[in-house]
Amino acid sequence: AEAPAAEAALARANSQTQEPAAEPAPDSPPQVPPQAPPETPPEPAAEPPPLPLAAWIISFACFLNSIGFMTFEALGVMYIQDEFYDGDPAKGTLFWSKTLSLVGIVGLVVNLFLYFPIVMAMGLKGSIAFGGFISAVCFYCIGIPLHRWWFAGWGLALVFFDNIVGTSTGTIITTVVDPSQFGYAIGIMTLAGNMARAFGPFFFGPVYEHVSKTLPWTANAAIKIVATGLVLSVKEKAQAPPAPDEGAKDDVSVAASDGFVQKERSTGGRLSLRALRRALSLSTTEGLLTPGATQEFAQASELLFGLVQR
């Protein structure tokens, strides 16, 4: 009985010795828990700038260029039958099939081996001016029905120079817009070309049947000159020079002039292949090529030309 009584007395003594909890002063303000700073709303994305007028002019020129080539594809077989085979569809179709086979070969050779050296020698605008003028001459000569091989020869020449004009036009549009607008600009240009695919045969078919069999070719010669003049009237933006490869042996300074690259060397050697490729085109585009040919042919020609230089 004494042990429980002693424990109880000890507990009372301990409770009396403990200091009471400190109470907040009556005048102190209430404690507020810290709060996180308010989140600032994200800034709205800036709207992309509109396409410059130069891009719309080039797209319209692409529309005009595509009209001529689609007219050649649509009316060529009828023109051969009417002018050279007295309306015989069998002989006319056979000759047209041979012409189309040669057209494919010419388009392949141009884009694989010849386009890149031509543009290196003339520049983008130089190649467009030269190819556009010769293409207009080809259209005019096609409208003179002398002989079937006369038609075939000028038709192959048309494909040769029209490939150069179309590919250079698809490249030059990247020199007039901001790099963030490449996709939009190329999309508008492609849309214009697709519209011409429908408009060309739809418009010149009735003209061929009811007005004149040579008027479509003469009209497209004039259209080609107008389209070439529109592209040449566009002023290009200055492009940032491409950096040369590491370990390059020559001191290369690259300047944008007439939409292409002028090379200056202080020592012997060759400009690096990657610098040439980057200077030729800042973006892969699809120009006006013959059926079955793609822009990769032009890229392959750059690679082959660089290997030959080495």
C-alpha positions in Angstrom: 0.0 0.0 0.0 2.9 2.3 0.6 4.3 1.8 -2.9 1.2 3.0 -4.8 0.9 5.9 -2.4 4.6 6.9 -3.1 4.2 6.7 -6.8 1.0 8.9 -6.7 2.9 11.5 -4.6 5.8 11.5 -7.0 3.5 12.0 -10.0 1.8 15.0 -8.3 5.2 16.5 -7.6 6.3 16.2 -11.2 3.0 17.8 -12.5 3.5 20.8 -10.2 7.1 21.3 -11.3 6.4 21.3 -15.1 6.0 24.8 -16.6 2.7 25.6 -18.3 2.7 25.9 -22.2 3.4 29.4 -23.4 0.3 31.1 -24.6 0.5 33.6 -27.5 0.5 37.2 -26.6 -2.8 38.7 -27.0 -1.5 41.5 -29.2 0.5 39.3 -31.7 -1.1 38.7 -35.1 -2.3 35.2 -36.0 0.2 33.1 -37.8 -0.6 32.4 -41.4 1.0 29.5 -43.2 3.2 30.5 -46.2 1.6 30.3 -49.6 3.1 29.5 -53.0 3.4 32.5 -55.4 0.6 32.6 -58.0 1.5 30.9 -61.3 1.8 33.3 -64.2 -0.3 32.2 -67.2 1.8 31.1 -70.2 2.2 33.7 -72.9 0.2 32.9 -76.0 2.2 31.6 -79.0 3.1 34.3 -81.5 1.3 34.0 -84.8 3.5 33.2 -87.7 4.1 36.1 -90.1 2.2 36.0 -93.3 4.0 34.8 -96.5 5.8 37.6 -98.3 4.5 38.7 -101.7 7.5 37.1 -103.3 6.4 33.6 -102.2 3.0 34.2 -103.8 4.5 35.4 -107.0 6.7 32.3 -107.2 3.7 30.0 -106.5 1.7 31.7 -109.3 4.7 31.2 -111.6 4.8 27.5 -110.6 1.1 27.4 -111.6 1.9 28.9 -115.0 4.8 26.5 -115.5 2.8 23.5 -114.7 0.0 24.4 -117.1 2.4 24.0 -120.1 3.8 20.6 -119.1 0.4 19.2 -118.3 -0.8 20.5 -121.7 2.1 18.6 -123.4 1.2 15.4 -121.6 -2.6 15.7 -122.3 -2.6 16.9 -125.9 0.6 15.3 -127.2 -1.0 12.0 -128.3 -3.9 13.7 -130.1 -1.6 16.1 -131.8 0.6 13.2 -133.1 -2.5 11.4 -134.4 -4.0 14.3 -136.1 -0.9 15.9 -137.7 1.4 13.0 -138.5 -0.8 9.8 -138.8 -4.1 11.1 -140.4 -6.0 10.3 -137.3 -4.8 6.7 -136.9 -5.0 6.1 -133.1 -2.9 2.9 -133.3 0.2 4.4 -134.9 -0.2 7.7 -133.1 -0.4 6.0 -129.7 2.6 3.7 -130.5 4.8 6.7 -131.4 3.6 8.6 -128.3 4.5 5.7 -126.1 8.1 5.8 -127.5 8.3 9.5 -126.9 7.2 9.1 -123.3 9.9 6.5 -122.8 12.5 8.9 -124.1 11.0 11.6 -121.9 11.5 9.5 -118.8 15.1 8.8 -119.7 15.8 12.5 -120.3 14.3 13.5 -117.0 16.3 10.9 -115.2 19.6 11.9 -116.8 19.0 15.6 -116.2 18.2 15.3 -112.5 20.9 12.6 -111.8 23.9 14.1 -113.6 23.3 17.5 -115.3 21.2 19.7 -113.0 23.8 20.3 -110.3 26.6 21.2 -112.7 24.3 23.6 -114.6 23.1 25.4 -111.5 26.7 25.6 -110.2 27.7 27.3 -113.5 24.7 29.6 -113.9 23.2 30.1 -110.5 19.5 29.6 -109.6 18.2 32.6 -111.5 20.5 32.0 -114.4 19.3 28.5 -114.8 15.7 29.7 -114.6 16.2 32.4 -117.2 18.1 30.0 -119.6 15.7 27.1 -119.1 12.6 29.2 -119.3 13.6 30.9 -122.6 14.5 27.6 -124.3 11.3 26.0 -123.0 9.3 28.8 -124.6 11.1 28.2 -127.9 10.3 24.4 -127.6 6.6 25.1 -127.2 6.6 27.4 -130.2 8.5 24.8 -132.4 6.2 22.0 -131.3 3.3 24.0 -132.7 5.0 23.9 -136.2 4.0 20.4 -137.5 6.9 19.6 -139.8 7.5 15.9 -138.9 6.9 13.5 -136.0 10.5 13.4 -135.1 10.6 17.2 -135.2 7.8 17.0 -132.5 9.6 14.4 -130.5 12.9 16.3 -130.6 11.5 19.5 -129.3 9.4 17.6 -126.8 12.5 16.0 -125.3 14.2 19.4 -125.2 11.1 20.8 -123.4 11.4 18.1 -120.8 15.1 18.8 -120.4 14.8 22.5 -119.8 11.5 22.4 -118.0 13.0 20.1 -115.3 15.8 22.6 -114.7 13.2 25.5 -114.4 10.9 23.5 -112.1 13.6 22.3 -109.7 15.2 25.7 -109.5 11.9 27.4 -108.9 11.2 24.9 -106.0 14.5 25.8 -104.5 14.4 29.6 -104.9 11.2 29.9 -102.9 13.2 29.0 -99.8 15.4 32.1 -100.3 12.5 34.5 -100.0 10.8 33.3 -96.8 11.8 32.8 -93.2 13.1 29.3 -92.4 10.0 28.8 -90.1 7.8 29.2 -93.2 9.5 26.7 -95.5 6.7 24.1 -95.1 3.9 26.6 -95.6 5.5 28.2 -98.7 6.3 24.9 -100.3 2.8 23.7 -99.6 1.3 26.7 -101.3 3.6 26.2 -104.3 2.6 22.5 -104.5 -1.1 23.4 -104.3 -0.6 25.8 -107.2 1.0 23.1 -109.3 -1.8 20.6 -108.6 -4.4 23.2 -109.6 -2.6 23.6 -112.9 -2.8 19.9 -113.5 -6.5 20.2 -113.6 -6.7 23.6 -115.3 -4.3 23.0 -118.2 -6.0 20.1 -119.9 -9.5 21.5 -119.0 -8.8 24.8 -120.7 -6.7 23.9 -123.6 -8.6 20.7 -124.6 -11.6 22.7 -126.0 -9.2 25.2 -127.6 -7.4 22.3 -129.4 -10.7 20.7 -130.6 -12.7 23.8 -131.6 -10.3 26.7 -132.2 -6.8 25.6 -133.4 -4.5 22.7 -133.0 -1.4 24.9 -132.8 -2.8 27.6 -130.5 -2.2 25.7 -127.3 1.5 25.4 -128.0 1.9 29.0 -129.0 -0.1 30.2 -125.9 2.1 28.1 -123.6 5.2 29.6 -125.2 3.9 33.0 -124.1 2.9 31.7 -120.7 6.4 30.3 -120.1 8.0 33.6 -120.8 5.6 35.3 -118.3 6.3 32.7 -115.6 10.0 33.1 -116.1 9.8 36.8 -115.8 7.8 36.6 -112.6 10.4 34.4 -110.9 13.3 36.6 -112.1 11.5 39.7 -110.7 11.6 38.3 -107.2 14.2 39.7 -104.8 15.8 37.1 -102.6 16.8 37.5 -99.0 20.4 37.2 -97.9 21.1 33.7 -96.6 23.4 32.9 -93.8 26.6 31.3 -95.2 27.1 27.6 -94.4 29.9 26.7 -92.1 32.7 24.7 -93.8 33.5 21.2 -92.7 35.9 20.7 -89.8 39.4 20.1 -91.1 38.9 21.8 -94.4 42.2 22.6 -96.0 41.1 25.7 -97.8 40.0 29.1 -96.5 36.5 29.5 -97.9 34.3 32.6 -97.7 30.8 32.2 -99.0 28.6 35.0 -100.0 24.9 35.0 -101.1 24.7 36.5 -104.6 21.9 36.1 -107.1 20.4 33.4 -104.9 23.4 31.1 -105.0 26.9 30.9 -103.8 30.1 32.6 -104.9 33.2 30.8 -103.8 36.5 32.6 -102.9 39.6 30.6 -102.1 42.8 31.8 -100.6 44.6 28.6 -101.2 44.2 25.6 -103.4 41.7 22.9 -102.8 38.0 22.3 -103.3 34.9 23.5 -101.5 33.5 20.8 -99.3 30.6 18.8 -100.6 28.4 19.5 -97.6 28.9 23.2 -98.0 27.9 22.9 -101.7 24.8 20.9 -100.8 23.7 23.3 -98.1 24.2 26.3 -100.3 22.2 24.8 -103.2 19.0 24.3 -101.2 18.0 24.9 -97.6 15.1 22.5 -97.8 14.1 19.4 -99.8 11.3 20.3 -102.2 9.6 18.7 -105.1 9.8 20.6 -108.3 8.2 20.0 -111.6 9.7 16.7 -112.7 8.7 14.1 -115.2 6.4 11.2 -114.1 8.4 8.8 -112.0 11.2 11.2 -111.2 11.6 12.6 -107.7 13.6 15.3 -106.0 16.0 12.6 -104.7 17.5 12.5 -108.2 18.7 16.1 -107.8 20.2 15.3 -104.5 21.9 12.2 -105.9 23.4 14.4 -108.7 24.9 16.6 -106.0 26.6 13.6 -104.4 27.8 12.2 -107.7 29.2 15.5 -108.8 31.0 15.9 -105.5 32.6 12.4 -105.9 33.7 13.3 -109.4 35.4 16.4 -108.1 37.3 14.4 -105.5 
